[in-house]
Amino acid sequence: MVKRIVVGAHYGLRDWLAQRITAIYMVAYTALFVGILVGGAPLDYASWKALFSGQLMRLLTVLFFLSLMLHAWVGVRDILMDYVKAAGLRLLLEAAVILVLVGNAAWALQILWRL
Amino acid sequence: MSDLTQKSRPAFFNIFYLALHLGLPGYISFLHRISGTLLFLATVWLLFLLDRSLASPEQFAFVKHYLSLPLVKLPLLVLLWSFLHHFFAGIRFLFIDVHVGVDLPTARKTSVVVLALSLTLTALIGVRLW
């Protein structure tokens, strides 16, 4: 194990904080989304599309998906660090996870901006 | 300053041993990981459903039909539980981050609340949707 002074460089603090901030935002968005669904009429295509077409809701939803991908990155990376001991395999999996998450984020943007 | 230097120490991650000896808060934590992993793996599928449902009225109808298939309902129910567990356990962890509910009796109580809430809501929403 590498010997190092663990104070002063904020090892992991930024990721830890990002995971919490995105979590809080997603809780708020979920509450809003559930509120809208429960308060509204049964969904048809028109109302479902209208829901995401509003500029504000679209912005909030984009923020949700970007938060989700950042949040998932920290979480999945933590799991890989704990259970995948071989450094080469771990790097490979982390690279795959990053690509999937960036791809997901791009896809989510495309879905919302196409409307 | 020497006590700030990290000592080389053995890490203990035998999942099978831990699974047998974990307390309830430990299970909440482990289920948080499992549910998070499932949600991560399912994101592409859920994005596909969102994509199709917003594409056209015909595709919206297709998604509605697709989601009514028993073989689709089952994984969806698992994902519903995953989301609810991750949601409530996550809120519990956020409180623990700010030192609320850290002591063992409280941590055990909130663990029961998280389990009960996520399972009950999964059953209620599951019955209502299907």
gemmi code that builds the backbone of each chain (N, CA, C; Angstrom):
import gemmi

chains = {
    "A": [
        ("MET", (0.842, -1.204, 0.000), (0.000, 0.000, 0.000), (0.874, 1.251, 0.000)),
        ("VAL", (0.477, 2.230, -0.761), (1.249, 3.476, -0.859), (1.143, 4.243, 0.451)),
        ("LYS", (2.282, 4.672, 0.945), (2.256, 5.514, 2.150), (2.138, 6.955, 1.711)),
        ("ARG", (1.145, 7.639, 2.226), (1.029, 9.052, 1.861), (0.279, 9.797, 2.949)),
        ("ILE", (0.524, 11.078, 2.999), (-0.209, 11.922, 3.928), (-1.619, 12.123, 3.365)),
        ("VAL", (-2.621, 11.782, 4.178), (-3.970, 11.781, 3.612), (-4.700, 13.111, 3.795)),
        ("VAL", (-4.055, 14.110, 4.382), (-4.721, 15.403, 4.476), (-4.124, 16.377, 3.469)),
        ("GLY", (-4.910, 17.377, 3.077), (-4.378, 18.466, 2.287), (-4.647, 18.377, 0.801)),
        ("ALA", (-4.872, 17.186, 0.276), (-5.052, 17.080, -1.167), (-6.510, 16.817, -1.539)),
        ("HIS", (-7.398, 16.730, -0.545), (-8.825, 16.490, -0.777), (-9.065, 15.204, -1.551)),
        ("TYR", (-8.338, 14.136, -1.192), (-8.514, 12.874, -1.907), (-9.978, 12.456, -1.886)),
        ("GLY", (-10.594, 12.444, -3.041), (-11.947, 11.904, -3.142), (-13.041, 12.820, -2.656)),
        ("LEU", (-12.690, 13.938, -2.027), (-13.743, 14.801, -1.464), (-14.653, 15.356, -2.559)),
        ("ARG", (-14.039, 15.732, -3.688), (-14.825, 16.330, -4.764), (-15.863, 15.331, -5.288)),
        ("ASP", (-15.440, 14.081, -5.485), (-16.367, 13.054, -5.969), (-17.455, 12.782, -4.954)),
        ("TRP", (-17.039, 12.697, -3.702), (-17.984, 12.449, -2.604), (-19.048, 13.533, -2.599)),
        ("LEU", (-18.600, 14.789, -2.719), (-19.514, 15.929, -2.694), (-20.423, 15.920, -3.923)),
        ("ALA", (-19.845, 15.628, -5.086), (-20.633, 15.598, -6.326), (-21.742, 14.557, -6.226)),
        ("GLN", (-21.408, 13.403, -5.613), (-22.406, 12.344, -5.467), (-23.569, 12.813, -4.594)),
        ("ARG", (-23.260, 13.562, -3.525), (-24.308, 14.056, -2.611), (-25.141, 15.146, -3.258)),
        ("ILE", (-24.488, 16.081, -3.942), (-25.217, 17.195, -4.557), (-26.177, 16.667, -5.625)),
        ("THR", (-25.670, 15.736, -6.478), (-26.531, 15.187, -7.517), (-27.670, 14.375, -6.892)),
        ("ALA", (-27.391, 13.698, -5.770), (-28.437, 12.920, -5.094), (-29.561, 13.837, -4.620)),
        ("ILE", (-29.184, 14.956, -3.993), (-30.192, 15.885, -3.481), (-31.017, 16.451, -4.636)),
        ("TYR", (-30.354, 16.801, -5.732), (-31.102, 17.324, -6.880), (-32.079, 16.272, -7.419)),
        ("MET", (-31.638, 15.023, -7.500), (-32.504, 13.981, -8.064), (-33.693, 13.679, -7.147)),
        ("VAL", (-33.493, 13.800, -5.836), (-34.621, 13.646, -4.904), (-35.660, 14.735, -5.174)),
        ("ALA", (-35.182, 15.987, -5.342), (-36.099, 17.102, -5.596), (-36.827, 16.902, -6.927)),
        ("TYR", (-36.083, 16.508, -7.966), (-36.699, 16.299, -9.277), (-37.736, 15.175, -9.213)),
        ("THR", (-37.398, 14.099, -8.505), (-38.327, 12.968, -8.369), (-39.627, 13.412, -7.701)),
        ("ALA", (-39.492, 14.219, -6.640), (-40.682, 14.717, -5.947), (-41.540, 15.540, -6.899)),
        ("LEU", (-40.892, 16.416, -7.677), (-41.604, 17.240, -8.653), (-42.312, 16.369, -9.694)),
        ("PHE", (-41.576, 15.397, -10.232), (-42.089, 14.546, -11.297), (-43.277, 13.711, -10.810)),
        ("VAL", (-43.131, 13.117, -9.632), (-44.219, 12.313, -9.072), (-45.430, 13.209, -8.793)),
        ("GLY", (-45.160, 14.430, -8.293), (-46.241, 15.382, -8.039), (-47.029, 15.694, -9.304)),
        ("ILE", (-46.297, 15.913, -10.409), (-46.942, 16.218, -11.682), (-47.783, 15.032, -12.161)),
        ("LEU", (-47.211, 13.819, -12.059), (-47.919, 12.626, -12.541), (-49.162, 12.345, -11.709)),
        ("VAL", (-49.018, 12.459, -10.379), (-50.145, 12.152, -9.500), (-51.236, 13.225, -9.629)),
        ("GLY", (-50.813, 14.487, -9.795), (-51.774, 15.579, -9.872), (-52.507, 15.655, -11.203)),
        ("GLY", (-51.887, 15.147, -12.277), (-52.443, 15.319, -13.610), (-53.422, 14.232, -14.010)),
        ("ALA", (-53.973, 14.402, -15.219), (-54.900, 13.419, -15.781), (-54.096, 12.200, -16.246)),
        ("PRO", (-54.773, 11.070, -16.506), (-54.069, 9.902, -17.053), (-53.302, 10.279, -18.321)),
        ("LEU", (-52.142, 9.680, -18.488), (-51.243, 10.103, -19.557), (-51.676, 9.594, -20.925)),
        ("ASP", (-51.655, 10.491, -21.907), (-51.681, 10.055, -23.293), (-50.442, 10.647, -23.968)),
        ("TYR", (-50.280, 10.353, -25.257), (-49.060, 10.799, -25.931), (-48.896, 12.316, -25.886)),
        ("ALA", (-50.009, 13.036, -26.142), (-49.934, 14.499, -26.229), (-49.471, 15.119, -24.910)),
        ("SER", (-50.067, 14.669, -23.800), (-49.715, 15.273, -22.507), (-48.310, 14.843, -22.073)),
        ("TRP", (-47.937, 13.605, -22.412), (-46.592, 13.091, -22.092), (-45.527, 13.907, -22.817)),
        ("LYS", (-45.808, 14.200, -24.107), (-44.865, 14.978, -24.897), (-44.831, 16.435, -24.423)),
        ("ALA", (-46.013, 16.974, -24.113), (-46.099, 18.370, -23.666), (-45.321, 18.562, -22.364)),
        ("LEU", (-45.362, 17.521, -21.522), (-44.672, 17.600, -20.228), (-43.183, 17.916, -20.397)),
        ("PHE", (-42.546, 17.248, -21.380), (-41.102, 17.417, -21.565), (-40.755, 18.526, -22.562)),
        ("SER", (-41.788, 19.097, -23.206), (-41.518, 20.109, -24.223), (-41.355, 21.500, -23.630)),
        ("GLY", (-41.926, 21.728, -22.445), (-41.764, 23.031, -21.791), (-40.292, 23.301, -21.532)),
        ("GLN", (-39.886, 24.547, -21.779), (-38.464, 24.886, -21.676), (-37.896, 24.613, -20.271)),
        ("LEU", (-38.657, 24.958, -19.244), (-38.176, 24.784, -17.868), (-38.043, 23.303, -17.521)),
        ("MET", (-39.108, 22.516, -17.851), (-39.092, 21.096, -17.530), (-37.973, 20.392, -18.296)),
        ("ARG", (-37.745, 20.848, -19.531), (-36.673, 20.243, -20.326), (-35.317, 20.495, -19.668)),
        ("LEU", (-35.120, 21.722, -19.216), (-33.865, 22.078, -18.551), (-33.681, 21.256, -17.269)),
        ("LEU", (-34.766, 21.173, -16.473), (-34.689, 20.410, -15.219), (-34.409, 18.937, -15.502)),
        ("THR", (-34.992, 18.413, -16.593), (-34.809, 17.002, -16.935), (-33.388, 16.740, -17.436)),
        ("VAL", (-32.857, 17.660, -18.228), (-31.464, 17.535, -18.673), (-30.539, 17.521, -17.460)),
        ("LEU", (-30.814, 18.429, -16.524), (-30.022, 18.497, -15.298), (-30.124, 17.186, -14.524)),
        ("PHE", (-31.328, 16.583, -14.534), (-31.528, 15.300, -13.865), (-30.646, 14.226, -14.494)),
        ("PHE", (-30.660, 14.144, -15.828), (-29.902, 13.082, -16.486), (-28.397, 13.286, -16.318)),
        ("LEU", (-27.935, 14.529, -16.409), (-26.502, 14.769, -16.205), (-26.113, 14.423, -14.767)),
        ("SER", (-26.983, 14.773, -13.806), (-26.738, 14.420, -12.404), (-26.673, 12.910, -12.247)),
        ("LEU", (-27.619, 12.224, -12.915), (-27.684, 10.769, -12.831), (-26.381, 10.130, -13.292)),
        ("MET", (-25.849, 10.608, -14.420), (-24.641, 10.000, -14.970), (-23.428, 10.263, -14.064)),
        ("LEU", (-23.320, 11.473, -13.536), (-22.218, 11.798, -12.623), (-22.326, 10.965, -11.342)),
        ("HIS", (-23.546, 10.877, -10.821), (-23.826, 10.112, -9.604), (-23.481, 8.632, -9.808)),
        ("ALA", (-23.906, 8.108, -10.953), (-23.661, 6.696, -11.254), (-22.167, 6.438, -11.416)),
        ("TRP", (-21.450, 7.395, -12.002), (-20.016, 7.226, -12.181), (-19.317, 7.037, -10.828)),
        ("VAL", (-19.612, 7.910, -9.872), (-18.964, 7.808, -8.563), (-19.333, 6.482, -7.895)),
        ("GLY", (-20.613, 6.121, -7.975), (-21.077, 4.896, -7.326), (-20.477, 3.644, -7.930)),
        ("VAL", (-20.530, 3.544, -9.254), (-20.015, 2.339, -9.917), (-18.493, 2.255, -9.743)),
        ("ARG", (-17.829, 3.400, -9.811), (-16.384, 3.412, -9.606), (-16.020, 2.915, -8.200)),
        ("ASP", (-16.788, 3.352, -7.197), (-16.550, 2.884, -5.827), (-16.697, 1.370, -5.732)),
        ("ILE", (-17.727, 0.851, -6.393), (-17.964, -0.599, -6.356), (-16.823, -1.344, -7.049)),
        ("LEU", (-16.394, -0.823, -8.204), (-15.287, -1.465, -8.922), (-14.006, -1.432, -8.085)),
        ("MET", (-13.766, -0.315, -7.407), (-12.556, -0.197, -6.581), (-12.569, -1.217, -5.446)),
        ("ASP", (-13.771, -1.520, -4.925), (-13.867, -2.454, -3.801), (-13.748, -3.917, -4.220)),
        ("TYR", (-14.305, -4.261, -5.376), (-14.440, -5.685, -5.692), (-13.546, -6.174, -6.818)),
        ("VAL", (-13.052, -5.279, -7.671), (-12.194, -5.730, -8.768), (-10.747, -5.406, -8.409)),
        ("LYS", (-10.012, -6.440, -8.036), (-8.663, -6.232, -7.520), (-7.628, -6.039, -8.614)),
        ("ALA", (-7.789, -6.724, -9.741), (-6.794, -6.626, -10.812), (-6.886, -5.255, -11.478)),
        ("ALA", (-5.780, -4.502, -11.418), (-5.792, -3.109, -11.879), (-6.153, -2.985, -13.362)),
        ("GLY", (-5.635, -3.906, -14.181), (-5.893, -3.840, -15.618), (-7.360, -4.021, -15.941)),
        ("LEU", (-7.960, -5.034, -15.322), (-9.378, -5.306, -15.539), (-10.229, -4.143, -15.034)),
        ("ARG", (-9.808, -3.595, -13.873), (-10.570, -2.486, -13.288), (-10.539, -1.269, -14.222)),
        ("LEU", (-9.381, -1.001, -14.773), (-9.249, 0.131, -15.697), (-10.146, -0.078, -16.915)),
        ("LEU", (-10.151, -1.312, -17.410), (-10.968, -1.636, -18.580), (-12.453, -1.408, -18.273)),
        ("LEU", (-12.897, -1.912, -17.104), (-14.299, -1.764, -16.722), (-14.648, -0.289, -16.501)),
        ("GLU", (-13.728, 0.443, -15.861), (-13.993, 1.863, -15.621), (-14.107, 2.625, -16.934)),
        ("ALA", (-13.257, 2.280, -17.886), (-13.324, 2.927, -19.195), (-14.667, 2.622, -19.857)),
        ("ALA", (-15.104, 1.355, -19.763), (-16.386, 0.965, -20.356), (-17.535, 1.728, -19.694)),
        ("VAL", (-17.486, 1.836, -18.367), (-18.548, 2.538, -17.639), (-18.610, 4.003, -18.052)),
        ("ILE", (-17.435, 4.642, -18.168), (-17.397, 6.049, -18.580), (-18.031, 6.220, -19.955)),
        ("LEU", (-17.675, 5.338, -20.893), (-18.204, 5.458, -22.245), (-19.718, 5.265, -22.256)),
        ("VAL", (-20.202, 4.272, -21.486), (-21.649, 4.027, -21.422), (-22.365, 5.252, -20.839)),
        ("LEU", (-21.804, 5.817, -19.767), (-22.454, 6.955, -19.118), (-22.465, 8.192, -20.014)),
        ("VAL", (-21.350, 8.459, -20.680), (-21.312, 9.607, -21.593), (-22.285, 9.391, -22.744)),
        ("GLY", (-22.340, 8.147, -23.250), (-23.292, 7.810, -24.308), (-24.722, 8.003, -23.851)),
        ("ASN", (-25.031, 7.541, -22.636), (-26.367, 7.714, -22.070), (-26.738, 9.189, -21.977)),
        ("ALA", (-25.805, 9.992, -21.501), (-26.068, 11.426, -21.349), (-26.366, 12.050, -22.709)),
        ("ALA", (-25.567, 11.681, -23.711), (-25.776, 12.223, -25.056), (-27.138, 11.797, -25.600)),
        ("TRP", (-27.489, 10.533, -25.360), (-28.777, 10.021, -25.838), (-29.927, 10.772, -25.163)),
        ("ALA", (-29.816, 10.984, -23.845), (-30.868, 11.698, -23.111), (-31.045, 13.110, -23.668)),
        ("LEU", (-29.926, 13.771, -23.961), (-29.999, 15.125, -24.550), (-30.710, 15.084, -25.888)),
        ("GLN", (-30.367, 14.065, -26.682), (-30.963, 13.960, -28.012), (-32.467, 13.723, -27.921)),
        ("ILE", (-32.885, 12.852, -26.983), (-34.311, 12.560, -26.808), (-35.067, 13.841, -26.476)),
        ("LEU", (-34.493, 14.650, -25.591), (-35.206, 15.839, -25.120), (-35.176, 16.972, -26.140)),
        ("TRP", (-34.073, 17.082, -26.885), (-33.967, 18.202, -27.826), (-34.654, 17.940, -29.159)),
        ("ARG", (-35.033, 16.695, -29.369), (-35.722, 16.330, -30.595), (-37.169, 16.804, -30.544)),
        ("LEU", (-37.701, 16.982, -29.334), (-39.138, 17.273, -29.149), (-39.525, 18.612, -29.769)),
    ],
    "B": [
        ("MET", (3.682, 14.273, 13.189), (2.978, 14.080, 11.914), (2.904, 12.614, 11.519)),
        ("SER", (3.653, 11.756, 12.231), (3.744, 10.378, 11.768), (2.387, 9.674, 11.806)),
        ("ASP", (1.482, 10.100, 12.718), (0.185, 9.430, 12.800), (-0.712, 9.791, 11.618)),
        ("LEU", (-0.292, 10.744, 10.782), (-1.087, 11.074, 9.596), (-0.730, 10.175, 8.421)),
        ("THR", (0.355, 9.444, 8.568), (0.766, 8.537, 7.504), (-0.085, 7.262, 7.570)),
        ("GLN", (-0.622, 6.878, 6.429), (-1.485, 5.717, 6.430), (-0.683, 4.451, 6.698)),
        ("LYS", (-1.167, 3.631, 7.626), (-0.485, 2.371, 7.878), (-0.943, 1.328, 6.861)),
        ("SER", (-0.022, 0.442, 6.547), (-0.403, -0.665, 5.699), (-1.229, -1.633, 6.526)),
        ("ARG", (-2.460, -1.861, 6.118), (-3.318, -2.731, 6.933), (-4.156, -3.616, 6.016)),
        ("PRO", (-4.531, -4.776, 6.502), (-5.289, -5.683, 5.633), (-6.723, -5.178, 5.430)),
        ("ALA", (-7.191, -5.230, 4.212), (-8.589, -4.889, 3.925), (-9.393, -6.178, 3.965)),
        ("PHE", (-10.603, -6.091, 4.473), (-11.420, -7.297, 4.622), (-12.714, -7.168, 3.835)),
        ("PHE", (-12.800, -7.910, 2.734), (-13.975, -7.786, 1.875), (-14.542, -9.139, 1.496)),
        ("ASN", (-14.563, -10.094, 2.443), (-15.152, -11.379, 2.103), (-16.677, -11.266, 2.149)),
        ("ILE", (-17.275, -11.179, 0.958), (-18.714, -10.911, 0.858), (-19.539, -11.964, 1.586)),
        ("PHE", (-19.109, -13.240, 1.488), (-19.935, -14.308, 2.057), (-19.921, -14.285, 3.575)),
        ("TYR", (-18.727, -13.959, 4.132), (-18.652, -13.837, 5.579), (-19.503, -12.660, 6.045)),
        ("LEU", (-19.356, -11.530, 5.341), (-20.097, -10.326, 5.733), (-21.602, -10.553, 5.653)),
        ("ALA", (-22.032, -11.273, 4.614), (-23.462, -11.482, 4.409), (-24.085, -12.214, 5.596)),
        ("LEU", (-23.305, -13.113, 6.221), (-23.830, -13.888, 7.344), (-23.806, -13.099, 8.645)),
        ("HIS", (-22.937, -12.089, 8.732), (-22.735, -11.414, 10.010), (-23.163, -9.952, 10.031)),
        ("LEU", (-23.756, -9.503, 8.938), (-24.160, -8.103, 8.875), (-25.367, -7.831, 9.757)),
        ("GLY", (-25.405, -6.635, 10.351), (-26.612, -6.164, 10.994), (-27.523, -5.538, 9.944)),
        ("LEU", (-28.718, -5.158, 10.371), (-29.687, -4.590, 9.433), (-29.155, -3.366, 8.685)),
        ("PRO", (-28.510, -2.396, 9.367), (-27.962, -1.249, 8.630), (-26.967, -1.672, 7.553)),
        ("GLY", (-26.234, -2.764, 7.815), (-25.292, -3.273, 6.824), (-26.001, -3.789, 5.583)),
        ("TYR", (-27.143, -4.447, 5.800), (-27.929, -4.931, 4.661), (-28.473, -3.780, 3.838)),
        ("ILE", (-28.915, -2.718, 4.531), (-29.415, -1.537, 3.816), (-28.319, -0.997, 2.903)),
        ("SER", (-27.111, -0.941, 3.451), (-25.973, -0.436, 2.687), (-25.673, -1.331, 1.487)),
        ("PHE", (-25.676, -2.637, 1.725), (-25.358, -3.570, 0.637), (-26.444, -3.551, -0.437)),
        ("LEU", (-27.710, -3.480, -0.003), (-28.810, -3.399, -0.964), (-28.756, -2.086, -1.744)),
        ("HIS", (-28.194, -1.045, -1.109), (-28.015, 0.235, -1.799), (-27.073, 0.048, -2.987)),
        ("ARG", (-26.029, -0.746, -2.776), (-25.082, -1.029, -3.858), (-25.733, -1.863, -4.955)),
        ("ILE", (-26.452, -2.911, -4.527), (-27.083, -3.790, -5.513), (-28.117, -3.025, -6.334)),
        ("SER", (-28.975, -2.256, -5.644), (-30.015, -1.513, -6.364), (-29.377, -0.472, -7.280)),
        ("GLY", (-28.297, 0.170, -6.819), (-27.616, 1.156, -7.657), (-27.037, 0.517, -8.904)),
        ("THR", (-26.434, -0.660, -8.735), (-25.874, -1.372, -9.885), (-26.967, -1.754, -10.881)),
        ("LEU", (-28.093, -2.256, -10.369), (-29.195, -2.637, -11.251), (-29.705, -1.420, -12.028)),
        ("LEU", (-29.840, -0.288, -11.329), (-30.325, 0.924, -11.994), (-29.345, 1.381, -13.071)),
        ("PHE", (-28.047, 1.286, -12.751), (-27.027, 1.647, -13.750), (-27.153, 0.763, -14.985)),
        ("LEU", (-27.267, -0.554, -14.746), (-27.344, -1.487, -15.873), (-28.621, -1.282, -16.692)),
        ("ALA", (-29.687, -0.809, -16.032), (-30.977, -0.691, -16.713), (-31.156, 0.643, -17.422)),
        ("THR", (-30.219, 1.579, -17.200), (-30.407, 2.931, -17.743), (-30.637, 2.930, -19.250)),
        ("VAL", (-29.864, 2.108, -19.969), (-29.999, 2.078, -21.431), (-31.409, 1.631, -21.828)),
        ("TRP", (-31.917, 0.626, -21.129), (-33.261, 0.115, -21.420), (-34.314, 1.196, -21.126)),
        ("LEU", (-34.174, 1.862, -19.987), (-35.144, 2.898, -19.607), (-35.083, 4.087, -20.573)),
        ("LEU", (-33.871, 4.431, -21.022), (-33.747, 5.504, -22.008), (-34.407, 5.103, -23.321)),
        ("PHE", (-34.274, 3.821, -23.661), (-34.936, 3.310, -24.869), (-36.448, 3.498, -24.760)),
        ("LEU", (-37.017, 3.166, -23.581), (-38.455, 3.319, -23.372), (-38.863, 4.792, -23.465)),
        ("LEU", (-38.065, 5.677, -22.861), (-38.368, 7.115, -22.923), (-38.303, 7.595, -24.369)),
        ("ASP", (-37.266, 7.159, -25.069), (-37.065, 7.538, -26.466), (-38.280, 7.162, -27.317)),
        ("ARG", (-38.696, 5.896, -27.205), (-39.835, 5.419, -28.016), (-41.144, 6.101, -27.610)),
        ("SER", (-41.330, 6.287, -26.290), (-42.603, 6.835, -25.812), (-42.790, 8.279, -26.274)),
        ("LEU", (-41.685, 8.965, -26.580), (-41.790, 10.362, -27.008), (-41.678, 10.506, -28.529)),
        ("ALA", (-41.540, 9.391, -29.238), (-41.266, 9.460, -30.671), (-42.519, 9.773, -31.492)),
        ("SER", (-43.615, 9.076, -31.231), (-44.851, 9.282, -32.002), (-45.996, 8.616, -31.241)),
        ("PRO", (-47.259, 8.970, -31.560), (-48.392, 8.329, -30.870), (-48.368, 6.803, -31.019)),
        ("GLU", (-47.946, 6.313, -32.216), (-47.897, 4.871, -32.435), (-46.846, 4.222, -31.527)),
        ("GLN", (-45.690, 4.875, -31.445), (-44.616, 4.342, -30.593), (-45.005, 4.408, -29.116)),
        ("PHE", (-45.734, 5.453, -28.751), (-46.238, 5.584, -27.372), (-47.144, 4.396, -27.058)),
        ("ALA", (-48.021, 4.077, -28.001), (-48.934, 2.939, -27.820), (-48.145, 1.631, -27.738)),
        ("PHE", (-47.083, 1.544, -28.560), (-46.237, 0.343, -28.528), (-45.597, 0.177, -27.147)),
        ("VAL", (-45.076, 1.266, -26.596), (-44.426, 1.202, -25.272), (-45.440, 0.771, -24.220)),
        ("LYS", (-46.664, 1.327, -24.335), (-47.712, 0.992, -23.376), (-48.016, -0.518, -23.425)),
        ("HIS", (-48.110, -1.032, -24.650), (-48.364, -2.458, -24.830), (-47.182, -3.283, -24.321)),
        ("TYR", (-45.980, -2.852, -24.702), (-44.744, -3.535, -24.305), (-44.650, -3.657, -22.789)),
        ("LEU", (-44.992, -2.551, -22.087), (-44.886, -2.539, -20.625), (-45.957, -3.403, -19.959)),
        ("SER", (-46.965, -3.817, -20.729), (-48.019, -4.644, -20.140), (-47.699, -6.132, -20.250)),
        ("LEU", (-46.623, -6.462, -20.989), (-46.251, -7.875, -21.128), (-45.696, -8.396, -19.799)),
        ("PRO", (-46.130, -9.594, -19.379), (-45.662, -10.146, -18.096), (-44.146, -10.243, -17.999)),
        ("LEU", (-43.498, -10.612, -19.118), (-42.041, -10.757, -19.098), (-41.323, -9.424, -18.931)),
        ("VAL", (-42.039, -8.338, -19.225), (-41.465, -7.002, -19.058), (-41.795, -6.458, -17.677)),
        ("LYS", (-43.001, -6.806, -17.203), (-43.442, -6.307, -15.896), (-42.513, -6.749, -14.780)),
        ("LEU", (-42.025, -7.975, -14.882), (-41.209, -8.517, -13.793), (-39.914, -7.723, -13.584)),
        ("PRO", (-39.076, -7.555, -14.647), (-37.892, -6.721, -14.443), (-38.233, -5.286, -14.056)),
        ("LEU", (-39.367, -4.792, -14.558), (-39.768, -3.431, -14.220), (-40.085, -3.306, -12.733)),
        ("LEU", (-40.691, -4.373, -12.195), (-40.998, -4.386, -10.765), (-39.709, -4.387, -9.938)),
        ("VAL", (-38.728, -5.167, -10.413), (-37.417, -5.197, -9.744), (-36.776, -3.807, -9.777)),
        ("LEU", (-36.905, -3.135, -10.930), (-36.325, -1.796, -11.053), (-37.071, -0.783, -10.190)),
        ("LEU", (-38.387, -0.967, -10.083), (-39.177, -0.088, -9.208), (-38.688, -0.212, -7.763)),
        ("TRP", (-38.510, -1.469, -7.324), (-37.970, -1.666, -5.977), (-36.573, -1.063, -5.873)),
        ("SER", (-35.730, -1.296, -6.886), (-34.364, -0.760, -6.866), (-34.380, 0.746, -6.684)),
        ("PHE", (-35.247, 1.400, -7.453), (-35.312, 2.856, -7.358), (-35.767, 3.288, -5.970)),
        ("LEU", (-36.847, 2.670, -5.488), (-37.403, 3.075, -4.189), (-36.409, 2.815, -3.057)),
        ("HIS", (-35.770, 1.638, -3.100), (-34.783, 1.355, -2.055), (-33.620, 2.348, -2.128)),
        ("HIS", (-33.105, 2.567, -3.342), (-31.980, 3.472, -3.509), (-32.348, 4.881, -3.056)),
        ("PHE", (-33.593, 5.273, -3.363), (-34.121, 6.598, -3.007), (-34.155, 6.780, -1.485)),
        ("PHE", (-34.842, 5.872, -0.791), (-35.020, 6.040, 0.654), (-33.725, 5.769, 1.432)),
        ("ALA", (-32.993, 4.733, 1.028), (-31.714, 4.464, 1.700), (-30.757, 5.626, 1.464)),
        ("GLY", (-30.821, 6.221, 0.270), (-29.956, 7.357, -0.051), (-30.258, 8.552, 0.838)),
        ("ILE", (-31.551, 8.829, 1.039), (-31.935, 9.938, 1.922), (-31.430, 9.667, 3.336)),
        ("ARG", (-31.537, 8.390, 3.762), (-31.029, 8.021, 5.084), (-29.530, 8.283, 5.188)),
        ("PHE", (-28.780, 7.929, 4.117), (-27.331, 8.164, 4.134), (-27.012, 9.660, 4.164)),
        ("LEU", (-27.833, 10.462, 3.482), (-27.597, 11.909, 3.483), (-27.746, 12.474, 4.893)),
        ("PHE", (-28.735, 11.957, 5.626), (-28.897, 12.402, 7.020), (-27.705, 11.962, 7.871)),
        ("ILE", (-27.249, 10.729, 7.646), (-26.095, 10.236, 8.398), (-24.860, 11.085, 8.077)),
        ("ASP", (-24.739, 11.546, 6.812), (-23.624, 12.429, 6.433), (-23.576, 13.682, 7.296)),
        ("VAL", (-24.747, 14.199, 7.661), (-24.754, 15.414, 8.495), (-24.972, 15.055, 9.970)),
        ("HIS", (-24.607, 13.792, 10.307), (-24.587, 13.316, 11.695), (-25.958, 13.216, 12.338)),
        ("VAL", (-26.981, 12.980, 11.527), (-28.313, 12.746, 12.085), (-28.614, 11.254, 11.981)),
        ("GLY", (-28.932, 10.611, 13.109), (-29.279, 9.193, 13.108), (-28.087, 8.264, 13.024)),
        ("VAL", (-26.961, 8.694, 13.585), (-25.751, 7.875, 13.493), (-25.719, 6.779, 14.577)),
        ("ASP", (-26.259, 7.079, 15.761), (-26.188, 6.090, 16.856), (-26.956, 4.821, 16.497)),
        ("LEU", (-26.473, 3.693, 17.038), (-26.951, 2.386, 16.578), (-28.468, 2.177, 16.719)),
        ("PRO", (-29.078, 2.502, 17.870), (-30.528, 2.278, 17.969), (-31.305, 3.039, 16.889)),
        ("THR", (-30.937, 4.308, 16.681), (-31.620, 5.100, 15.645), (-31.332, 4.539, 14.257)),
        ("ALA", (-30.060, 4.175, 14.009), (-29.693, 3.642, 12.700), (-30.480, 2.360, 12.395)),
        ("ARG", (-30.716, 1.549, 13.433), (-31.503, 0.326, 13.227), (-32.946, 0.673, 12.903)),
        ("LYS", (-33.493, 1.634, 13.646), (-34.886, 2.034, 13.409), (-35.072, 2.575, 11.996)),
        ("THR", (-34.153, 3.459, 11.569), (-34.302, 4.045, 10.230), (-34.096, 2.986, 9.147)),
        ("SER", (-33.291, 1.961, 9.457), (-33.124, 0.856, 8.502), (-34.443, 0.142, 8.277)),
        ("VAL", (-35.172, -0.110, 9.375), (-36.471, -0.762, 9.265), (-37.425, 0.110, 8.454)),
        ("VAL", (-37.385, 1.429, 8.715), (-38.258, 2.355, 7.986), (-37.966, 2.292, 6.484)),
        ("VAL", (-36.662, 2.294, 6.121), (-36.272, 2.255, 4.707), (-36.778, 0.970, 4.053)),
        ("LEU", (-36.545, -0.162, 4.725), (-36.987, -1.450, 4.171), (-38.500, -1.484, 4.002)),
        ("ALA", (-39.218, -1.058, 5.064), (-40.673, -1.117, 5.049), (-41.239, -0.191, 3.975)),
        ("LEU", (-40.717, 1.049, 3.906), (-41.216, 2.020, 2.925), (-41.017, 1.531, 1.497)),
        ("SER", (-39.793, 1.062, 1.193), (-39.509, 0.688, -0.185), (-40.305, -0.553, -0.589)),
        ("LEU", (-40.428, -1.531, 0.323), (-41.171, -2.750, -0.030), (-42.667, -2.477, -0.139)),
        ("THR", (-43.217, -1.694, 0.819), (-44.645, -1.382, 0.781), (-45.002, -0.597, -0.475)),
        ("LEU", (-44.190, 0.432, -0.766), (-44.477, 1.255, -1.943), (-44.318, 0.450, -3.233)),
        ("THR", (-43.327, -0.457, -3.267), (-43.179, -1.316, -4.442), (-44.448, -2.134, -4.651)),
        ("ALA", (-44.976, -2.703, -3.564), (-46.197, -3.510, -3.660), (-47.379, -2.636, -4.080)),
        ("LEU", (-47.535, -1.479, -3.438), (-48.679, -0.610, -3.739), (-48.647, -0.103, -5.180)),
        ("ILE", (-47.492, 0.459, -5.589), (-47.389, 0.987, -6.946), (-47.482, -0.156, -7.951)),
        ("GLY", (-46.857, -1.301, -7.610), (-46.910, -2.460, -8.497), (-48.338, -2.907, -8.744)),
        ("VAL", (-49.124, -3.015, -7.689), (-50.524, -3.439, -7.834), (-51.317, -2.413, -8.628)),
        ("ARG", (-51.064, -1.127, -8.354), (-51.810, -0.065, -9.000), (-51.495, 0.014, -10.498)),
        ("LEU", (-50.227, -0.158, -10.841), (-49.845, -0.038, -12.245), (-50.242, -1.265, -13.062)),
        ("TRP", (-50.238, -2.420, -12.406), (-50.551, -3.626, -13.171), (-51.767, -4.350, -12.628)),
    ],
}
model = gemmi.Model(1)
for chain_id, residues in chains.items():
    chain = gemmi.Chain(chain_id)
    for i, (resn, *xyz) in enumerate(residues, 1):
        res = gemmi.Residue()
        res.name, res.seqid = resn, gemmi.SeqId(i, " ")
        for name, pos in zip(("N", "CA", "C"), xyz):
            atom = gemmi.Atom()
            atom.name, atom.element = name, gemmi.Element(name[0])
            atom.pos, atom.b_iso = gemmi.Position(*pos), 0.0
            res.add_atom(atom)
        chain.add_residue(res)
    model.add_chain(chain)
structure = gemmi.Structure()
structure.add_model(model)
structure.setup_entities()
